Amino acid sequence: MSDTLSRTPLYSLHVELGGRMVPFAGWEMPVQYRGIIEEHMAVRKTAGLFDVSHMGEARVRGKDAAAFLDRIMTNEMSSIKPGMARYTVMCQPDGGCVDDLIVYRLNENEFLICLNASNAQKDLAWMKSLVGRFKVEVIDECNAWAQLAIQGPLAEKILSLVTSLPLASIKRFGFLTGEVGGASGCLVSRTGYTGSAGFEIYLPAASAEKVARAILTAGQPHGLIPAGLGARDSLRLEANYPLYGHEISEKISPIQAGLGWTVKFSKPEFVGREALRRQAEGGPASSVVLFSLDDRRIARQGAQVFAGDTPVGEVLSGTQSPVLGKPIGTALIAAGYTGSSELTVDIRGIRLPLQIAVEPFVK
């Protein structure tokens, strides 16, 4: 498996901890350790530690850095204050998503951008292709960084045992830089992909194992356990967070995905603006919905959704929700049917009723 797949700096630790390694976005990653449900519930009740070092990083710096990012991103980048981050989407001219990203403003002319693992090199090439006359550098820092995410109600208490940074002072989407677990040069942000409270830590790749071990040791008495990709997926679906290639893609725009709040039409110009404006004003041809099923069977990606006998969409993601104790998922549904109470999904020839959710299952 390792011949073609990349490994994070924590690969040996995952194996030592009993992680079941699987291919994901070109990487060999742990899908689970003790079990997906146990890891999921730890994040909801105590805390879980994730290796997200497969994510990519780009540094954008220069006199025009903010103006450049405003031009290539849907959200407003120039108004971010140093020490704060913002979620955004990068779109094609037709409104399709190149990627969804978190942008951290380090100082007036310097930003760190978190890229999805499967898109990192594509994103870097896309950004570089749009530099044009902007006085800006786009620097590939994917190999320089590792990333950890500590998520759950006890995340702050546990992380405070290995850092002197004033974690309580970090606002949502804020960050501080300093030492964590004996490693300097770390960036600690109050962000996450689970719907539970917590932090994401960017740290020098060479320090990853030392810091991960320090956090696991400090957190063990408080119920912290390592968590894998399986729990990450069920956690993010309960919170209705999109995953690239599922809820957003080159064919699914932020307007369709329910991410219209990230698209700032008040900006005079950005890539995809006109296509997205037409969608926002006229309504998209289809939209992403969150659903649950009163059944044991899970509706997997690609399953067809029907209104009566008319096919009106397909499932984008599906899993079991440990909190609800039933299957949940997302689907792309044709306009006019997203509010229907008569939708069904075909699971191996059996039609099951879909319950459309109006808000995330976990907030």
N, C-alpha and C positions, 0 to 999 in steps of 0.2 A: 504493500500500500504506500510506503514512504517513498518509493522510487519517483512517483509523479506528484505527490502531495507535499505541500509545505508544512513545517511544524513550528509551533510557537515556542518561545523560550521555556515554557512550562511543560513541555511534552513529557519529560522524565518524571516530573511530579505527578502528572495525571496518571501515568502508568503505575507509579508507586501507590497512589491512592485508590487504585482499582477502577479507574475510569475506562469505560467501554468506548474505544476510539472508532470514529466513523469518518468518511469523507464529507466535507462541507465546504462549499465555495472555494475548492482548490486546496483546502487545509485538512489535516488530520486532527479532529477535535473530539473531546469527550461528549457523548450524547447523554451519559448518566454515570453516576457512581453507585449510590445505594439504591436508587430507584427514582423515577421521575416524580411520582406523587409525593414521596417523602421530601425531595429537594424543593418541589413547588411549595409545599406547605411550610417548610422552614422559612422561605422568603416571605410568606404571608404572616408567620407567627413569631419568628426569631430573626434569622439572617442566613443568607446564602452568599457564597463567593464564586464568581464566574471569571474564567479566563476569556477576555474578549480581545486578545492580542492579535487575532486575525484581522481585525479592523485596520483600515489604512489611515495614514495621516499625511496632510500636505500643509506646508507653511507658505502663506502668501504675504509678501512684504514689499514695501516701497511707498513712495509718495502718493501713488494713486490706488493703494490697496483697497480702501473702502469703496471708492467709486467703481473700481473694477468688479468687486464682489456684488455691488448693487446692480451692475449691468448683467451679470451672469446668474444671479440668484433671484428667486421670486420674492423672498422676504427682504425687509429693509436691513441692510448691513451697516450703513454709515451711522445709524443712531444707537448701535450697541456701545455701551460704555466699557472701557477696559476693566477686566475682572468679571465680565458677564459673557454669557453664551446665548446663541439663538438657534432654534430649529428652522430649517429652510429646505427648499427643494430647488434643484437645478434642472431646468427644462430644455427640451429641444424647441426649435421654432414652431413645431406643430403642437406644442403643449405637452407632449409625452415626457415622462420623467427620465432624466439621465441618472439621477440619484437623489435620495434624501440625506441630509447632512446635519451635523451640529457644528456651528462656527463659533470659535472662542476668540475674543478680542484680547490680545496680549498687551498691546499698547496702541498708540495713535495710528501707526503705520504697519502693524504686524498682527496677523491672525493665524491661528491653528485650526485646521478643519479635519473633522473625523469623517472618513469615507467608508462606505460599506465594503466588506471584504471582497466580494465578487466583482465589485466595480472599481476598485482602487486605481488600477492602471488606466482603465477607460476614462475615469474622472480626471486624472492628471493630464492625460492627452487632450481631453475636451477643454479643460481650463487653459492649458498652454496655447491651444489653437485660437483662443479668443482674446489673447493679450493685446494684439494689435499695437495701438499707439499708447496704451496705458503704461505708465512708468511703474512696473511691478515685476516681481519675480515669483514664480510658482515652483516650489521646491518639494521634491519627493522625500518624505521622512518616514516612510513605511517601515524601514528596517531599524530605525533609531529607537522606536517606541515599543513598549508593551502596554497592555491595558488590562486592568482588573475592575470588576464591578462588585461592590459589596451592597447588597440590597436586603431590605427588611426593616421591621420596626426597631430592632436593636443595632442597626448598622452604625449609627453615630456613636453609641456607647462603646461598641467594639473597636471601631477605627480610632477613637480617641485614646485607646490604650497603646497605640503604636505611633502616634504623631502628636506634636505639641501645637499643631495648627488649630486655631479657634473654629472648629467645625460648626458650632452652633451659630456663628455669625454669617455662614455662607447661605445666601438666599437661593431659592429655586433658580436654576440656570446661572448661578454664580459660581466662581471658583477662586481658589487660592493656590499659590505655589510654595513649595518648601520640602521639608524632609518627611518621609513616611517609612517606617520600618527600617530606619538606618540608611535609607537611600535618599540622596539629595536630588534636586531638579525634578520633583514630582509636581504634577498639576492635579488637584483634587476638586472635582466639580459635583454640585448637587444635581445630578441628572441620573437617568436610568431608563430601563426598557422593560420594567416589570409591573408598574402600577403601585409598587410599594416604595416607601421612602428609602433613600440610600445615596450612594456616591459612586462616581466613576473616577478611576485613578489612572492618569497617564504617567508612565515612569520609564526611565532609561531601560532598554531591553536587557542589558547586562545585570540589572538589579531585580528582575522580575521574580526569580525563584526565592531570593532572600526575603523580599517583601511579602510574597504570597504565604510563605511559611510563617512569618511573624504574625500576619493577620489570622491565619488558621489557628495558631497556638493560642493567641490572645482571645480568640472568639470561641474556642471549643467549650469552655465552662459555661458560656452563655447560649449555647445551642447553634452556633455557626457551623454549617457544613458546606463542602464544595458542591456546586451545582453545575449541571451540564446543559447542552443545547436543547434537550427535550423539555426541561422545566422552563428554559428561557422562552420557548415557543408557546407553551400553554399559558405562561404568565403574561406575555405580551398580548395574546389573543383575549384574555380576560379583560385587559385594560384597553383593548381596541387600538393597539399600536400597529402601524403598517410594517410589512416586511417587503423589501424590494424583490421584484419578481413574482409577488403575490398580489398584495393590495395596491401597489404602485409599480409601474413598469414603463417601458417605452410606449406601450399602448394604453396605459391608464394614467390619466393626468391627475394633478392634485385636486382639481375641481371635482372630478369623478370620485376620487378617493375620500372626499369629505375633509380635505385639507385646504379649503378655500381661504381659511384664516391665515395661511402662510403666504398668500399671494397678494402683494401690495400694489393695487392698481394706481395708488397715489404717486408711485414712481413714474416719471415720464417715459422711461424706456427700460426694458429688460428682455432677455431672450425668451420668446414664447408668449409675450404679453398679449398680442392681438388674438392669437388662437384661444388663450385662456379667457380673455374678455368676452369673446363670442360665446364660449361655453357657459360662462357665468351669467351672461345676460339672457341667452336663449334656453338655457338648461342643457346639461349634457345628455347624450343619447343613452347613457347607462350610468349607474352609480353603485358604489360599494355599500353593502349593508352588513350588519352584524346580526347573527342569528343563534338560536339554540334549538335543540331537538329533545322532545320527550321520549327518548328511546336509548337503547344501549349502543346502537350502531352509529359510527362516526361518518359524516359526509366528508370525503376526501377531495383534494384539489381535482378539478375537472368534472366532478359529478354535475349532471344537468339539473337545472331548476325549471319547474313548470308552473304555469297558471292554467288550471284545467289541463287540456292536452297540448297547450301551446308552450314550446320551449322559450323561456324568457331570460335565461342567464345560466351561469355556472359557478360552482364553488371555487373560491380562491385559496382558502386555508381551512383546515378542520382538525380538531383535536378534542380530547376529553378535558373538561374543566374540573379539576379537583375540588375547587371551592363550591361549585354548583352541583357537582356529582352527576353531570350529564354532558353530552357533546355540545360543542359550540363551534362557530366558524364564521367565515365571511364569504360573501358571494357578490358577483357583479351582475346586476339586474337591470333590464331594459327600463327606460323611462316610462312612467305610467303604472308600473307594477311594484315599485319599491315600498309602497304603503299597503300593499294587498295583504289581507289576512288569509288568502286562499292558496298561498304558494306551497308547493311540495318539492322535495328533492328525491331524485332517483338513486337509490343505493342498491346496486346489483338487482335491478328489476323490480324493487319494491319502492313505492312512493310514500315518503314520510312527510308530515306537515312541518313547515318551517315556522318558528316563532321569531319574528323580526324584533330586534332589541333597539330601543330608542336612545339608549345611553350605554356606556361601558358596564360590564358586569362587576368590575372592581374599580373603585376610584381612589 
